[in-house]
Each structure stands twice: as C-alpha cells, then as structure tokens.
C-alpha cells in the first residue's frame, strides 16, 4: 500500500496529538482492509 499525501498529513497530525506508531499502524491497516473489501463488493 502506497500512502497518499493526505494519508501522510493525517499521520503527521495524529503523531502531533500523541498517538503511537502502533496505534497508527492498526488504524491504517484497518482502513486499507475495509477499502479493499469495499472495492471487491462493488
């Protein structure tokens, strides 16, 4: 999965708010997974 500019900005903002990389990786993986599922359904 390649991150878009918007994804990178969102990660930067969440890191500034104090979220750990572990929390971010789980969130990004989940979003990627559901996006892939959604694409397969359509």
PyMOL Python script that loads the backbone (N, CA, C, O; Angstrom):
from pymol import cmd

cmd.read_pdbstr("""\
ATOM      1  N   UNK A   1       0.845  -1.175   0.000  1.00  0.00           N
ATOM      2  CA  UNK A   1       0.000   0.000   0.000  1.00  0.00           C
ATOM      3  C   UNK A   1       0.890   1.238   0.000  1.00  0.00           C
ATOM      4  O   UNK A   1       1.778   1.376   0.841  1.00  0.00           O
ATOM      5  N   UNK A   2       0.645   2.119  -0.936  1.00  0.00           N
ATOM      6  CA  UNK A   2       1.399   3.359  -1.000  1.00  0.00           C
ATOM      7  C   UNK A   2       0.556   4.466  -0.369  1.00  0.00           C
ATOM      8  O   UNK A   2      -0.628   4.611  -0.673  1.00  0.00           O
ATOM      9  N   UNK A   3       1.183   5.243   0.514  1.00  0.00           N
ATOM     10  CA  UNK A   3       0.462   6.311   1.197  1.00  0.00           C
ATOM     11  C   UNK A   3       0.362   7.547   0.320  1.00  0.00           C
ATOM     12  O   UNK A   3       1.327   7.951  -0.330  1.00  0.00           O
ATOM     13  N   UNK A   4      -0.823   8.138   0.315  1.00  0.00           N
ATOM     14  CA  UNK A   4      -1.014   9.386  -0.418  1.00  0.00           C
ATOM     15  C   UNK A   4      -0.528  10.552   0.442  1.00  0.00           C
ATOM     16  O   UNK A   4      -0.225  10.393   1.625  1.00  0.00           O
ATOM     17  N   UNK A   5      -0.462  11.702  -0.170  1.00  0.00           N
ATOM     18  CA  UNK A   5      -0.068  12.911   0.559  1.00  0.00           C
ATOM     19  C   UNK A   5      -1.028  13.157   1.723  1.00  0.00           C
ATOM     20  O   UNK A   5      -0.600  13.506   2.823  1.00  0.00           O
ATOM     21  N   UNK A   6      -2.330  12.972   1.474  1.00  0.00           N
ATOM     22  CA  UNK A   6      -3.334  13.180   2.524  1.00  0.00           C
ATOM     23  C   UNK A   6      -3.129  12.213   3.685  1.00  0.00           C
ATOM     24  O   UNK A   6      -3.280  12.590   4.847  1.00  0.00           O
ATOM     25  N   UNK A   7      -2.784  10.956   3.367  1.00  0.00           N
ATOM     26  CA  UNK A   7      -2.508   9.966   4.412  1.00  0.00           C
ATOM     27  C   UNK A   7      -1.329  10.407   5.271  1.00  0.00           C
ATOM     28  O   UNK A   7      -1.368  10.308   6.498  1.00  0.00           O
ATOM     29  N   UNK A   8      -0.280  10.895   4.612  1.00  0.00           N
ATOM     30  CA  UNK A   8       0.914  11.327   5.337  1.00  0.00           C
ATOM     31  C   UNK A   8       0.617  12.518   6.236  1.00  0.00           C
ATOM     32  O   UNK A   8       1.125  12.595   7.355  1.00  0.00           O
ATOM     33  N   UNK A   9      -0.201  13.445   5.754  1.00  0.00           N
ATOM     34  CA  UNK A   9      -0.584  14.607   6.563  1.00  0.00           C
ATOM     35  C   UNK A   9      -1.401  14.151   7.765  1.00  0.00           C
ATOM     36  O   UNK A   9      -1.202  14.640   8.877  1.00  0.00           O
ATOM     37  N   UNK A  10      -2.323  13.212   7.543  1.00  0.00           N
ATOM     38  CA  UNK A  10      -3.141  12.699   8.640  1.00  0.00           C
ATOM     39  C   UNK A  10      -2.263  12.014   9.689  1.00  0.00           C
ATOM     40  O   UNK A  10      -2.468  12.211  10.886  1.00  0.00           O
ATOM     41  N   UNK A  11      -1.296  11.222   9.257  1.00  0.00           N
ATOM     42  CA  UNK A  11      -0.379  10.560  10.185  1.00  0.00           C
ATOM     43  C   UNK A  11       0.402  11.598  10.981  1.00  0.00           C
ATOM     44  O   UNK A  11       0.561  11.469  12.195  1.00  0.00           O
ATOM     45  N   UNK A  12       0.886  12.621  10.293  1.00  0.00           N
ATOM     46  CA  UNK A  12       1.633  13.693  10.960  1.00  0.00           C
ATOM     47  C   UNK A  12       0.781  14.362  12.033  1.00  0.00           C
ATOM     48  O   UNK A  12       1.253  14.590  13.147  1.00  0.00           O
ATOM     49  N   UNK A  13      -0.473  14.679  11.703  1.00  0.00           N
ATOM     50  CA  UNK A  13      -1.359  15.336  12.665  1.00  0.00           C
ATOM     51  C   UNK A  13      -1.645  14.426  13.863  1.00  0.00           C
ATOM     52  O   UNK A  13      -1.655  14.889  15.004  1.00  0.00           O
ATOM     53  N   UNK A  14      -1.875  13.153  13.611  1.00  0.00           N
ATOM     54  CA  UNK A  14      -2.145  12.221  14.705  1.00  0.00           C
ATOM     55  C   UNK A  14      -0.918  12.030  15.585  1.00  0.00           C
ATOM     56  O   UNK A  14      -1.048  11.896  16.802  1.00  0.00           O
ATOM     57  N   UNK A  15       0.270  12.016  14.991  1.00  0.00           N
ATOM     58  CA  UNK A  15       1.505  11.912  15.777  1.00  0.00           C
ATOM     59  C   UNK A  15       1.679  13.142  16.660  1.00  0.00           C
ATOM     60  O   UNK A  15       2.122  13.030  17.803  1.00  0.00           O
ATOM     61  N   UNK A  16       1.331  14.316  16.135  1.00  0.00           N
ATOM     62  CA  UNK A  16       1.416  15.543  16.931  1.00  0.00           C
ATOM     63  C   UNK A  16       0.471  15.477  18.126  1.00  0.00           C
ATOM     64  O   UNK A  16       0.745  16.074  19.167  1.00  0.00           O
ATOM     65  N   UNK A  17      -0.641  14.753  17.982  1.00  0.00           N
ATOM     66  CA  UNK A  17      -1.609  14.609  19.064  1.00  0.00           C
ATOM     67  C   UNK A  17      -1.184  13.542  20.069  1.00  0.00           C
ATOM     68  O   UNK A  17      -1.845  13.349  21.089  1.00  0.00           O
ATOM     69  N   UNK A  18      -0.088  12.853  19.783  1.00  0.00           N
ATOM     70  CA  UNK A  18       0.458  11.904  20.745  1.00  0.00           C
ATOM     71  C   UNK A  18       0.154  10.444  20.485  1.00  0.00           C
ATOM     72  O   UNK A  18       0.458   9.601  21.330  1.00  0.00           O
ATOM     73  N   UNK A  19      -0.432  10.116  19.349  1.00  0.00           N
ATOM     74  CA  UNK A  19      -0.705   8.714  19.066  1.00  0.00           C
ATOM     75  C   UNK A  19       0.588   7.988  18.708  1.00  0.00           C
ATOM     76  O   UNK A  19       1.473   8.542  18.056  1.00  0.00           O
ATOM     77  N   UNK A  20       0.673   6.746  19.148  1.00  0.00           N
ATOM     78  CA  UNK A  20       1.874   5.955  18.881  1.00  0.00           C
ATOM     79  C   UNK A  20       1.827   5.366  17.470  1.00  0.00           C
ATOM     80  O   UNK A  20       0.770   5.302  16.842  1.00  0.00           O
ATOM     81  N   UNK A  21       2.996   4.939  16.987  1.00  0.00           N
ATOM     82  CA  UNK A  21       3.056   4.307  15.674  1.00  0.00           C
ATOM     83  C   UNK A  21       2.254   3.007  15.664  1.00  0.00           C
ATOM     84  O   UNK A  21       1.681   2.639  14.638  1.00  0.00           O
ATOM     85  N   UNK A  22       2.212   2.317  16.794  1.00  0.00           N
ATOM     86  CA  UNK A  22       1.449   1.076  16.883  1.00  0.00           C
ATOM     87  C   UNK A  22      -0.037   1.356  16.664  1.00  0.00           C
ATOM     88  O   UNK A  22      -0.699   0.639  15.914  1.00  0.00           O
ATOM     89  N   UNK A  23      -0.560   2.391  17.314  1.00  0.00           N
ATOM     90  CA  UNK A  23      -1.966   2.762  17.132  1.00  0.00           C
ATOM     91  C   UNK A  23      -2.228   3.169  15.687  1.00  0.00           C
ATOM     92  O   UNK A  23      -3.239   2.784  15.101  1.00  0.00           O
ATOM     93  N   UNK A  24      -1.318   3.944  15.121  1.00  0.00           N
ATOM     94  CA  UNK A  24      -1.489   4.406  13.744  1.00  0.00           C
ATOM     95  C   UNK A  24      -1.448   3.251  12.752  1.00  0.00           C
ATOM     96  O   UNK A  24      -2.238   3.214  11.809  1.00  0.00           O
ATOM     97  N   UNK A  25      -0.535   2.313  12.959  1.00  0.00           N
ATOM     98  CA  UNK A  25      -0.427   1.194  12.017  1.00  0.00           C
ATOM     99  C   UNK A  25      -1.695   0.351  12.036  1.00  0.00           C
ATOM    100  O   UNK A  25      -2.142  -0.114  10.988  1.00  0.00           O
ATOM    101  N   UNK A  26      -2.280   0.147  13.217  1.00  0.00           N
ATOM    102  CA  UNK A  26      -3.533  -0.606  13.304  1.00  0.00           C
ATOM    103  C   UNK A  26      -4.646   0.131  12.574  1.00  0.00           C
ATOM    104  O   UNK A  26      -5.431  -0.482  11.851  1.00  0.00           O
ATOM    105  N   UNK A  27      -4.714   1.442  12.761  1.00  0.00           N
ATOM    106  CA  UNK A  27      -5.754   2.241  12.116  1.00  0.00           C
ATOM    107  C   UNK A  27      -5.593   2.212  10.601  1.00  0.00           C
ATOM    108  O   UNK A  27      -6.573   2.023   9.879  1.00  0.00           O
ATOM    109  N   UNK A  28      -4.371   2.397  10.112  1.00  0.00           N
ATOM    110  CA  UNK A  28      -4.112   2.423   8.668  1.00  0.00           C
ATOM    111  C   UNK A  28      -4.398   1.054   8.058  1.00  0.00           C
ATOM    112  O   UNK A  28      -4.994   0.970   6.984  1.00  0.00           O
ATOM    113  N   UNK A  29      -3.979  -0.024   8.734  1.00  0.00           N
ATOM    114  CA  UNK A  29      -4.230  -1.368   8.228  1.00  0.00           C
ATOM    115  C   UNK A  29      -5.727  -1.617   8.135  1.00  0.00           C
ATOM    116  O   UNK A  29      -6.203  -2.173   7.145  1.00  0.00           O
ATOM    117  N   UNK A  30      -6.466  -1.216   9.146  1.00  0.00           N
ATOM    118  CA  UNK A  30      -7.915  -1.423   9.164  1.00  0.00           C
ATOM    119  C   UNK A  30      -8.578  -0.656   8.021  1.00  0.00           C
ATOM    120  O   UNK A  30      -9.441  -1.201   7.331  1.00  0.00           O
ATOM    121  N   UNK A  31      -8.185   0.596   7.815  1.00  0.00           N
ATOM    122  CA  UNK A  31      -8.758   1.392   6.730  1.00  0.00           C
ATOM    123  C   UNK A  31      -8.435   0.765   5.380  1.00  0.00           C
ATOM    124  O   UNK A  31      -9.290   0.721   4.496  1.00  0.00           O
ATOM    125  N   UNK A  32      -7.214   0.284   5.217  1.00  0.00           N
ATOM    126  CA  UNK A  32      -6.801  -0.353   3.964  1.00  0.00           C
ATOM    127  C   UNK A  32      -7.610  -1.629   3.733  1.00  0.00           C
ATOM    128  O   UNK A  32      -8.068  -1.881   2.618  1.00  0.00           O
ATOM    129  N   UNK A  33      -7.784  -2.429   4.776  1.00  0.00           N
ATOM    130  CA  UNK A  33      -8.532  -3.678   4.690  1.00  0.00           C
ATOM    131  C   UNK A  33      -9.967  -3.411   4.270  1.00  0.00           C
ATOM    132  O   UNK A  33     -10.469  -4.049   3.345  1.00  0.00           O
ATOM    133  N   UNK A  34     -10.635  -2.473   4.941  1.00  0.00           N
ATOM    134  CA  UNK A  34     -12.038  -2.197   4.621  1.00  0.00           C
ATOM    135  C   UNK A  34     -12.194  -1.572   3.248  1.00  0.00           C
ATOM    136  O   UNK A  34     -13.197  -1.803   2.572  1.00  0.00           O
ATOM    137  N   UNK A  35     -11.224  -0.791   2.831  1.00  0.00           N
ATOM    138  CA  UNK A  35     -11.254  -0.214   1.486  1.00  0.00           C
ATOM    139  C   UNK A  35     -11.164  -1.321   0.440  1.00  0.00           C
ATOM    140  O   UNK A  35     -11.873  -1.294  -0.565  1.00  0.00           O
ATOM    141  N   UNK A  36     -10.292  -2.289   0.683  1.00  0.00           N
ATOM    142  CA  UNK A  36     -10.132  -3.405  -0.250  1.00  0.00           C
ATOM    143  C   UNK A  36     -11.408  -4.241  -0.301  1.00  0.00           C
ATOM    144  O   UNK A  36     -11.838  -4.638  -1.384  1.00  0.00           O
ATOM    145  N   UNK A  37     -12.015  -4.513   0.846  1.00  0.00           N
ATOM    146  CA  UNK A  37     -13.276  -5.267   0.902  1.00  0.00           C
ATOM    147  C   UNK A  37     -14.358  -4.519   0.129  1.00  0.00           C
ATOM    148  O   UNK A  37     -15.098  -5.114  -0.654  1.00  0.00           O
ATOM    149  N   UNK A  38     -14.441  -3.220   0.354  1.00  0.00           N
ATOM    150  CA  UNK A  38     -15.454  -2.397  -0.310  1.00  0.00           C
ATOM    151  C   UNK A  38     -15.265  -2.443  -1.824  1.00  0.00           C
ATOM    152  O   UNK A  38     -16.245  -2.549  -2.561  1.00  0.00           O
ATOM    153  N   UNK A  39     -14.031  -2.365  -2.297  1.00  0.00           N
ATOM    154  CA  UNK A  39     -13.750  -2.404  -3.735  1.00  0.00           C
ATOM    155  C   UNK A  39     -14.156  -3.745  -4.347  1.00  0.00           C
ATOM    156  O   UNK A  39     -14.629  -3.791  -5.482  1.00  0.00           O
ATOM    157  N   UNK A  40     -13.975  -4.828  -3.602  1.00  0.00           N
ATOM    158  CA  UNK A  40     -14.337  -6.151  -4.110  1.00  0.00           C
ATOM    159  C   UNK A  40     -15.848  -6.310  -4.202  1.00  0.00           C
ATOM    160  O   UNK A  40     -16.341  -7.016  -5.082  1.00  0.00           O
ATOM    161  N   UNK A  41     -16.586  -5.668  -3.312  1.00  0.00           N
ATOM    162  CA  UNK A  41     -18.046  -5.769  -3.314  1.00  0.00           C
ATOM    163  C   UNK A  41     -18.633  -5.012  -4.501  1.00  0.00           C
ATOM    164  O   UNK A  41     -19.599  -5.460  -5.119  1.00  0.00           O
ATOM    165  N   UNK A  42     -18.042  -3.863  -4.814  1.00  0.00           N
ATOM    166  CA  UNK A  42     -18.564  -3.039  -5.923  1.00  0.00           C
ATOM    167  C   UNK A  42     -18.288  -3.653  -7.215  1.00  0.00           C
ATOM    168  O   UNK A  42     -18.654  -3.100  -8.252  1.00  0.00           O
TER     169      UNK A  42
END
""", "prot")
cmd.dss("prot")
cmd.show_as("cartoon", "prot")
cmd.util.cbc("prot")
cmd.orient("prot")
